[in-house]
Amino acid sequence: MTTPEEVDLGDPVAAVVETGPDAYDETPYRAFRFPETHPTRLAALARLHGLAAPDPNCARVLEFGCAGGSNLAAMARTLPTAEFHGIDLSATQIEQGRRQAIAAGLGNLRLDVADILDVDFGDARYDYMIAHGVFSWVPDPVRERLFELIRRHLAPTGIAYVSYNTLPGWSVNEAVAEMMRLEAGELADTEGRLHAARATLETFRALFDGAHGPHTELVRYELDHIGGKDAVVFLHDELEATSDPCYFLQFVEWAAEHDLRQVTDAALPTLWPNALPQQARQALARRGLSWLKAQQYLDYLQWRRFRRSVLCHAEVALDELPNPTRLDGLYVQTRLRPSGPISVAPGMPIKYRVDGLGAAGSGDVMQVTDPLIQAFMHRLWATPHHFQAFRETLDATMKDAGNAASAPGREAVLRDWVMTNLARGWMDIAATPREVSGTRLAP
């Protein structure tokens, strides 16, 4: 799942367990921002698949269920010539967001109290539409209306982002949440509900401590995962009255019924088979599966619990698989760093670690001996906190590498290497130059 960047921790108390505006008015959700929803990233993903997504610099962006607008505010600061519009049921959160936007001087951010079921956008068209943390927590009529609004108001080559809980991965989480709701739902006061849910969680932790069986490790993992959440996230993520996961292919079918199609998933590390062991890739290839069905297989393989679908209009032509030649015109950044001294001797291996996995010399994830890739990496991590133009970096690298770049097909080797590391989550892309947020995507 995404590791979001939290903007404002605060210290609120638990609130009502019901889905609706009152729950979020009494206890506003944490102020998160989600880098994978940024228009520059969505545009880059679309362009890899041959879709000429609108220029993020002059885009119109809409977010459903925007809470206090912190996610949009982060975008509005980095794209001052774009327009941002957020709606949410919670008047309290919208009012807080408006005050913060005024204080920050964000004249390109508009926040409105509105219900997805009856909101009217008139003839407005949006280049990017975002619904993060909404789809799985609302009843069917709201989901239906969400799809209708996207179909009606998405620009012809626009991109929609919709996240949702998926099966089979969410099934164990849902079982644990149901156990807690069974106890908490009978209590009237909200603090009592939260206390009862936590107590139930601890009881089951004790019951499963030392237990044996094919399911026990999965349940223990969920008990620890859920128990580690703070009160506000615990309340809204686990105790909501509506929590409805689905299979990936179900979501794709619903989208198709509204003339929308899957472009890709915003979480690259769980998307492409490139990062799988060779045996797993060969098994998938032997099946001759369609791209969509292969994705469902991967969800079973990875026990996937959350997806971030990137959608477009059904009539838009695009490639199912990303094309490495379309990296030109995009910007790249790497989380890989050298883990020790770099030898100047040609052909000597350089070890890399993923930024954030311990101190230098630990957390090594790869060893590179190809001088062309070494030269490319040197240029990227020389300015680690910015995305760099791929084509310019590639051209400079080919010069740096000299004879190592002269053999036929060397440029293709480097492009494929970049695509593989995008799939692993060790690199990222954007449609415009931007600073690195410090967050990452994970399963």
Secondary structure, DSSP 4 states (H G I P E B T S, - for coil): -EEPEEEE---PPP---SSSHHHHHHSPPPEEE-GGG-HHHHHHHHHHTT--PPPGGG-EEEEES-TTSHHHHHHHHH-TTSEEEEEES-HHHHHHHHHHHHHTT-TTEEEEE--TTT---TT--EEEEEE-S-GGGS-HHHHHHHHHHHHHHEEEEEEEEEEEEBTTTHHHHHHHHHHHHHHHTT-SSHHHHHHHHHHHHHHHHHHHTT--STTHHHHHHHHHHHHTS-HHHHHHHHS-S----B-HHHHHHHHHHTTEEEEEES-GGGT-GGGS-HHHHHHHHHHT--HHHHHHHHHHHHT--EEEEEEEETT----SS--GGGGTT-EEEE-EEE-SPPP-STT--EEEEETTSSSTTSSEEEEE--HHHHHHHHHHHTSTTB-EEHHHHHHHHHHHHGGGGTSTTHHHHHHHHHHHHHHHTSEEEESS--B--S-EE--
